[in-house]
């Protein structure tokens, strides 16, 4: 009798002791959860008195239903006296001297590559980007082109990558096409360099990538967005947020009052990230090539502090992760996008995206006379070189506090 459900698998977390965790479905089928959070299907069986393990690949590329079908096929082969590991290897036209197609021995696919790349980015602390890679892979590779997803990464040509991206481009999703190309290029480059680069993880080894097939494709970046909300629209947006409820609504509200911060960074605030006595939020900015997210200190104004106090006292914030249904699982980007879309529809506003709010805030701050350097420190962007290295030493807390109080006061005049 089957023991696993999709919900059980997706909610399962790695062992806190750093060891692999196993969830068993029964009759040899199990899913192995690596310390990084990666989930891999395995089928344990005995053939000629030897214990063996057959991998069915990542959970992201093989659903529970599909894994059960593969396991049943393997059991049928065993009843016929056939080693399913050898048969699977032979089907790919590659001999094996051990007769056991383990995860390391089998030919690694494009789906495997994107999974390994996302895992690496997560290990580097790029949690939001890693999840973006997984979501993009699922939608445009696993579901959009399942045949290419299961092809060996080493066998893919530039024409294959172009065939994968072309339909997205033809639907007018220029920015998404450019983003997918960028992710693929980075993943293939990492797999290509892994055998010679001691700093890259072992999970990127074994793909046998001899060249990066993505580099032949032009790097189109799509059209730059220039949507900025006017003062009336800012007022409507803020009014809707102040009247709204729920952790997604509160996340967008705090992001706006805190000076147009990236909502996904705000969404990862926890109890430890708020210095109540000083009124300081500590965001973690993983942007760029840094391995450790930079701490971004924000001395928020009195209105934002009162909002946090009211949300805490009324039980509207989770613990330890504030903006989360269970206090542990980070909010998905789609939740933020959908909530902003509801506000647009309610007020019959011209379409805008969540990231347009950040651009709007900087535009308004410039109009209010905030210097470019101060805006860079408030929004945590454009910092590099010596300026970035000395960021924590000269935090400009007093200057930022004064600016955010002015920003709060300005916002409240619009609603």
N, C-alpha and C positions, 0 to 999 in steps of 0.2 A: 504494500500500500504506500502511495506517495506521501512524503512528509513535508515537502517544501511548498511554499506559495511565492508568487512574485513579490508580494508585499514583504514577506519575511526576508527574502534575499536583498531587496533594495534598501531595507532599513537596517540590515546587519552591518555592524562596525567591526574594524580589526581588533584583535586582542590587544589590550593595553600593555602587555608584557613584551610586545614586539615579535611574538611567534605567530606562525600561520594559524588560521582558524579554519575549521572544516564544518560545513553544514551538509548533512547527508539526506538524500532523497530516498534512499533505499536501493537494494539490489546492486550495489556498486557505484551508483551515480552520486556524485558529491560536488560541491563547489568550494574551492579553496580561496580564502580571503587573505591576501598578502598584507603585511604591515602597512603598505602604502595605501591600502583600500581597494586595490585592483582585485577583481573577482574572476576566477578561472574555473571552467568546468573540467572535471576529471571523472574517468570511469575506471574503477579498480576491478581487476579480474585475475583469475589464475589459469594459466595455460601450460600444460605439461609440467605441472607441479612447480611452476615459477610464478611468483606474484609480479604483476605488471600494472602499469598505469597508462591509460590512453587519454590524451587531452582533446577536448572539443573546442578549445579556444576561449576567449574572453566572454564574459556574460553580456557585454555591450554588443557583441557580434553574434551571440547565440542565445535565444530566449530559453526559458524553462521548458516550454513545449517542444522546441527544436532539440534541446539536449535530451529530453526523454525519448524522442524518436530515434536519435543517434544511439542512445544506450540500448534501446530495444533491438536495434539492428545488430549491435555488437553481441548481445546475448544470443540472438538467433544464429550468428556465425559461430559462436562457441559451441552451440548444440550440434553444429555440423562438423565440428572438429577443425574449425578455421580460426586462426589467431587474428582478431580484428585489427590489431596494431600493424601486422604485416600487410594485411589487405589494404588498409588505409594508405600505407606507405607505397605499396605497389601501384595503387590507383593514381598516384602522382608521378609514376614512372621513375621512382628513385629506390634503389636497393637498400636494404638494411641488414647488417650483420648480426644485430642483436634481436631482431624481430619484435621491437617494442618502440612504437612511435610516441616517444615522450614529447613533452612540450618543447624541450630544447632541440630535439632531433627533427621535428616536423618543419616543413617549409613555412616560414612566417609570412603572413599576408599583410595587405594594406591595412586591414582592420586592426591587426596586431600592432603594426607600426604606430598608428595613431593612438592606440591605447597606451603603448609604451611611452610615447612622446608626452601625452597628457600626464602620465604618472610621474615622469621626470619633472615637468613643470610644477606639479603639486609638491614634490619633494623640495623644490627650490623656494616654496612659499607663495607661488603664483596660483593660489587656489581658485580665484575667479576665472583666470585665463584657462586653467586646466579644465574647469567645468565647461567653459565656452568651447574648448576643443572637443570635449566629449559630446556636447549637444550638437555641434556642427557636424561632427562625424556621423552621429546617429541619423540626423535628418538628410544630409546630402550624400553620404557615402553608403552607410549600411542600408538605409531605406531608399535612397535615390538611385543608387547604382550597386545593388547587392552582388552582381557578378564581379565587378571590379574590386569590391571590398574583400572578396575571398581569393583574389589572385595573389600570387607570390609578389611581395614588394620588389624583389630583385628582377622580376620579369616585366614590370610596368615600363611603358615607353612614354615619351612626351605626347604622342598621339592619344594614348589612353587618358592621361591627365587632362588634355584638352577636351576630350569627349565627356569627361566627368564635369568639367566646369562650364562647358558651352551652354547646356540647357538653362543653367542659372543666369548666365549672361543674357540669353535670349529672352528670358522672362522680365528683363529690365532690372534685375537685382545686381547692379554693377558693383556696389559696395560689398555685398555678400560674396560675389564671385572673387573679388580681390582678396577678401579676408580668407576664403578657403584656399586660394592659391598660396597665400602667405604661410598658412599653417602647414600645408603640404610641403612647401619648399623647406621650411624649418625642420620638419620631421625627417624628410629624406636626407637633408644635410647632416643632421645629428647621427642618423644611422650610417651614413657614409664615413663620417669622421670617427665614430665610436671605436673601431678597432685600433686606431692610432692615438686616441685622446684619452689619457688616464683619468681625466676629470669627468668623463661622461659615464653614466651608470651602466651596469652589466645588462640591464633590461633592453638596451639599445644594440646589444651585440647579436650576431647571428642572422641578420637580415640580408647579408651578402650583397648590399647595394654597392655597385661599382661606379655609379654616376648619379647625379641628381637630375631626374627626368623633368622636373618642374622648371628648371632654369631656362629652358627653351621658350617658355611662355612669357609674353610681355607682362610686366608687373603692374598693370593698370590699377590705379588707386581709387577710381570712382570719382564722382563729383564731390567737391568739398561742400559741406553743409554751411549755410549762412542764416538759417532761421533764428530769429530773435523775437521773443515775445515783447509786445509793447506794454506800456504801463497799465492799461486797462486789462490786458490779458494776465499780467502778473497778479493784479488784484483779484481777478476771478479765480486764478489758480490757488492763491494763498487762502482766499475765503473758503474754497472747497476743502482744502487741507485742514483748516482750523475747525471746520464743522464735521469733518470725517472722523471715523473710528477705525481701529484695527492696526496691527503692527506695520503693515505695508504703508498705510496712510501716514503713520507717525514717523516712519523712516524718511519718507519724502519731505515731511514738514521740517524735521531736524536738519536734513541736508540743505534745505533752502535757508533757514535761519542761520545756519553755521557758515554761510558764505558761499553757497553753491558747491558743496562738496560732492564727490562722486557717491551716489546712493549706495552702490555695492560696498564701498568702504564703510559707510555709515551703518549698513546692514550687518556688519561684523563686529559692531561695538559690544563689549561685555561689561559686566560690573567693574572689572579691574581697569577699564579704559576711561572711567569718569572720576576725576578728582573733584569731588563735590565741594569741599571747602574752598578750593581755588576757582571753581567753575570752569575747569579745563577738560576738554575731550581729547583723547589720544587716538588718532586714526593711524592706520598702518598702510603706508603707500608702497605697493610692490612694483610700481611702474618702472619701465626701463630695464637695464641689465643687472641691477643690483640683486645679490643673492638673498640679502636680509631686508625685509621691508623697512623703509625709513619711518621713524616715528614723527607724526605730524601733530603738533600741539596746537589746539584751538581754544582760546579763552572766550567762550560763548557769552552772549549778552544775557541780561536778566530775564527776558521773555523766554528764551530757549531753556534757561535753567528752571523756570517755573513750569514749563511744559513737561520737562523730564520729571520734576517732583510730582506733578499731578498724575502722570502716567504710572509712576511707581506706586503712589499711594492708592490708586484705583485698581492696581493689579493688571495694568495694560501692557506692561513690559515683562518679558520672560527672564529667566535666570539660568545660567550665567549670560547666555547670548540674548541680548535685548529683543531684537526684532526677529523672533523665531517662534514657530508654533510650539515647539517642545523644549526650547532653551538650548538646543544643541545643533540642530540642522540649519545651516545658513539659508537665507531666502534666495530664491531663484530670480535671475534678471527678468524673466517673463512676468513675474508678479508685479514688479515695478512698472513695466511697460503697460500691462493691462489696466492698472489703476489710473495711470496718467491718461490712458485712452478714455476711460469712463468719465473723467473730469472734462475732457474735450467735448465729448458727446453731450454731457449735461448742460454745458454753457454754449454749445454750438460754436466752438472755437475753431480757428483754422488749425489743421493738423500740425502737431509738433511732437518731437521725441524727447525722452527724459534727458538726453545729453544736451538738448537745445536749452534747457533751463540753466545749465552751467554756463553756457556761452552768454545767455541773457544776463546772468548775474555779473559776469566780468564786464560786459558792455555797460551796464548800469553803474558799476563801480568806477569805471573809467570816466563816465559822465559826471560822477560825483566828485571827481578830482583825486581819486586814489592813484598813486603812482604805479607804473608798470612793475617796479620792483616789489612794492607792497602787495600788489595783486598776485604776483608769482608766489609770495610767501603765504598768502591767505588761501590760495587755491592749490598749493603744492604742485605747481607745474613750472616747467622752464628752468628748474634749478639744476645746475650742472657744474662740473669742475670744482674750483675752489669754493664757489658759493655753496654747492651741495655739501662739500666736506665740512664746512664750518657752520652748517645749518643749525645743528643742535647746540653749538657753543654760543651762538648769537641768535636766540630764538625770537627776539623782537616781540615778546609777550605783551608788553604795555601798548606798543603801537598797534598790534593786531587786536587787542581788546577794545581799544578806542574805535578802531575801524569797524569791528563787528557790532558794537553798540550803535554806531551811526547807521549801519546797514539795517539793523533791526528796526530802528526808529523810522527809517525810510520805508521799509516794507509795510509797517503798520499804517502808514498814511495812505496806502494804495487800496486797502480793503475796508 
